[in-house]
């Protein structure tokens, strides 16, 4: 059975993958809200720079499936000077391209960008222009450890440790006099070393597994709400200090710039997913998007496109810093699993040492 938290996590997974959004959720379960166009996209200037746009049709809120994709559309990125770049479809409904320097399409902070999507039935959807603002470079990510008492499934109390991560960053960038509006997303990498099996052979392999963190959270900050030019000791996200920390743990934090409009959008999403502990707890109302049908302005289109500059900062956590938890394949629940005898079976695993890993 799908829990509220799982529902939210699936919902936020779509946001992370596609840079997308939610709009009005039909909590009555009727026909309203079925089959509307959903266009979710982002332009990110970073390393690498890319534009990613997901085109789909909305589903009833009770559905446990991802929205059905819309294939075969002509998707373009435009700047305010009239330059355009076609964005190819890399899989059903997902249009994406990595943007390299000197590609003929200028990608610059201070410029404004929009997208257009023309479907096979000749409907043309356009976003408003979004400014690409410079993001300040963060200084560091610090670590804190907290202990909390929690009940397990048998209603028995246990103490659990949580690693908390704090950002330290200026709020002013070189090109902007105003304090920045910021958003953060998170990815972790942890080590899995296979169970040792006596006998001939190369011995146990080591894999490094990537995963998203904080999918059910929207972490943003409005620089206008402080008199300081810096953020220090602002807790961004936490993770239970479990077996993922047993052999080392790397968190990658992406700091993104937001315009006023995109901040308002993400703030609406934040309000929706924090209602009484779950997205589906109460009616979140309408989350305003910025995409419309050029040929039929009255059509309700779900979605948002935003432009951002993003920078990444990493923090490595040694097992000693979180109380030496058991390694992934040393825990009773994992030791006998197939992936602890072949760690390449774990999704998003690689044997390549990630940048920033320490020993």
Phi, psi and omega in degrees: 000136182281126178275167177301318183294321177296319178301315180295319181298317177298318179299313182288333174301317178298323179296316182293316183293319190249003181061038194258211190199173165236157175232224182291132177255124181276097183275000177273344177077015180273197183287334181300135179094353180272131171078010177286153180289135177235120179235117186237125185203161177209149171244122182239125173263114183189215179229093002274170171267143182201161169238134183226125184225129177249128181241124184208181174246142184288155177241162170302146185297340182282347184293142177259005180264158170288151181302144179295132184286155173250110182262165172077015179277156171263116187242130181228146167258134181235148167250171188289347179270001177098359175288148178217154182221124177285137181253114185285157176274119182263337171203170189308115176080357182247116183248123188207145174210138173276134185256121181255157178297150179060030179275358182095350177244114184288132178238103189223142172293144185094343178274162178242145186224154175214170176235156171229143180227116177251117184277172183294340176264017171070020166283138181241117181255136181228149173262169168284165175287136179241131178283143175262106186259149178291143179252139176290151181276120179291151181276313186193166171240125180254164187242137171230156180232126178235153179242131180229146176269126183226155177268138174271188183295339178265013178066028178257137182281137175223150174269132178234141176266142176232133173273127179247141184243133186239139181263145174232111187207147168290158177257349179254138174251171184297326187267354186234133178275335180271150177294143191283154166261128191231152172225149179232141170233163192221141172225143177240156172228131177228160186261137172235121175248129186297160175292136179286130177241116181300148177126180180293157180132173185284350182092177185293140176274161172241132177239156176241123190250129178261145178206153174280153178230143176073034182294334182263022179228146171247115186250109184223164177211137179259108182298338179289347183269007178226155176268354183273152175269007182222158167244127177222140179057038171265117183287125182266310188201159176224161179215139178299132182280073184255206187293347175294338180270358191294332181235016182117151188208128181242126175251134176249123181250124175258123178258124185242145171276147177230145169281171177301318183292316180290329174297315179301319178298308182294331176293323176295318177298317179302315180298320183295315185279352179255006181292110172049035174091004179184152180300325187262015180286319181211161183296118181281348180079199185268128171258118190284126176262187181228028182236138182220163175272115184298328182270342180218079185301339180281348179292135177275116182247132178266140173136171181208142171240132176222156178248144183208149163261136180229145174233150183246140175226144185241159174218126177263137181243121177278150179306325181296336183280348181233024172087022177053061175293159177300147175291163186305312183271003174267347180282146184301320185289338183255336192304325183266003183284155180301324184291342176274000170245350174206090188290346178289351176286342181287129178304142178061036177255152177211154176267000180278131181293124182285150176297135180095357180285137181243162179236000000 
